[in-house]
Amino acid sequence: MRCALVPSIVLSAAVVAVVPGPTTFDDERSHFDALAQRVAANPSGSYTNVHIGPFDIKAATLRSEDKGIYLYDADATLSFAGWVYAVHQRPSYYPFSTLKDLGGGWYEFVSYT
């Protein structure tokens, strides 16, 4: 009986190793960078309903208050959530509930106000 389980355990481990996990911000970072560059080049432009991989962004805008480029997650409910590109200073436009430094000037945020 023990020998019969070994092939199924090995096969299960191989399948788990091959199946990719969910797409992360880092997987799509170059696309986020490109959108931030477009917003910086044309801050008065309208950037809405942008899709980056599995991420749906309802708006991308430059906030003059803190010079951050805010990308708002369309899937967020009951909050403002998304990502901020802020290379010159830590973003401060919202009283953030959470603000996670993703490196390279990027932050992930949630604000319930």
C-alpha positions in Angstrom: 0.0 0.0 0.0 2.8 2.3 0.8 4.4 1.9 -2.6 1.1 2.7 -4.3 1.0 6.1 -2.6 4.5 7.2 -3.7 3.7 7.8 -7.4 0.5 9.8 -6.5 2.5 12.0 -4.0 5.3 12.6 -6.6 2.7 13.5 -9.3 0.8 15.8 -6.9 4.1 17.6 -6.0 5.0 18.0 -9.7 1.6 19.5 -10.5 1.9 22.0 -7.6 5.4 23.0 -8.7 4.3 23.7 -12.3 1.0 25.6 -11.7 1.8 29.3 -11.4 0.5 31.3 -8.5 -1.6 34.4 -8.8 -0.1 37.4 -10.6 1.4 39.9 -8.3 2.3 43.6 -8.5 5.9 42.7 -9.1 4.9 40.5 -12.1 3.3 43.6 -13.7 5.6 46.3 -12.3 6.9 47.4 -15.8 3.3 48.0 -16.9 2.6 50.0 -13.7 5.8 52.0 -14.4 4.7 52.7 -17.9 1.3 54.0 -16.7 3.0 56.2 -14.1 5.2 57.7 -16.8 2.2 58.5 -19.0 0.5 60.2 -16.1 3.7 62.2 -15.3 4.1 63.3 -18.9 0.5 64.4 -19.2 -0.9 65.0 -15.6 -4.1 66.6 -16.9 -4.9 63.6 -19.1 -7.7 61.3 -18.3 -6.6 57.7 -17.5 -9.6 55.6 -16.5 -10.6 51.9 -16.7 -7.0 50.7 -17.3 -6.3 47.0 -17.2 -2.9 45.7 -16.2 -2.9 42.0 -16.2 -5.5 41.0 -13.6 -5.5 44.4 -12.1 -8.4 46.8 -12.9 -7.6 50.5 -12.3 -10.6 52.8 -12.3 -8.4 56.0 -12.4 -4.8 57.1 -12.5 -4.1 60.7 -11.5 -1.3 63.0 -10.2 -2.1 64.6 -6.9 -0.5 68.0 -6.6 -0.7 67.9 -2.8 2.0 65.3 -2.4 3.2 64.8 -6.1 2.2 61.2 -5.9 0.7 59.3 -8.9 -2.3 57.5 -7.6 -3.7 54.4 -9.3 -7.1 53.5 -7.8 -8.1 49.8 -7.6 -11.5 49.3 -9.3 -12.1 46.2 -7.2 -11.9 48.1 -3.8 -15.2 48.5 -2.0 -15.9 50.7 1.0 -12.4 52.2 0.7 -9.9 53.9 -1.5 -7.2 51.4 -2.4 -4.5 51.0 -4.9 -1.0 52.0 -5.6 1.0 55.2 -5.4 4.1 56.1 -7.3 6.0 58.6 -5.2 9.7 58.9 -5.7 10.2 62.3 -4.1 8.5 61.8 -0.7 6.3 59.3 1.2 2.7 59.7 -0.1 0.4 61.7 2.2 -2.7 62.6 0.3 -4.9 60.3 2.4 -4.9 59.4 6.1 -3.9 55.8 5.1 -5.2 52.8 7.0 -2.3 50.8 5.5 0.6 52.0 3.4 3.1 49.3 2.3 6.4 50.2 0.6 6.8 48.0 -2.5 10.2 49.5 -3.4 11.3 51.6 -6.3 9.0 54.5 -5.3 5.8 52.3 -5.3 3.4 51.9 -2.4 0.3 49.9 -1.9 -2.4 51.7 0.1 -5.8 51.4 1.7 -7.8 54.3 3.1 -11.2 54.1 4.7 -11.8 57.8 4.6 
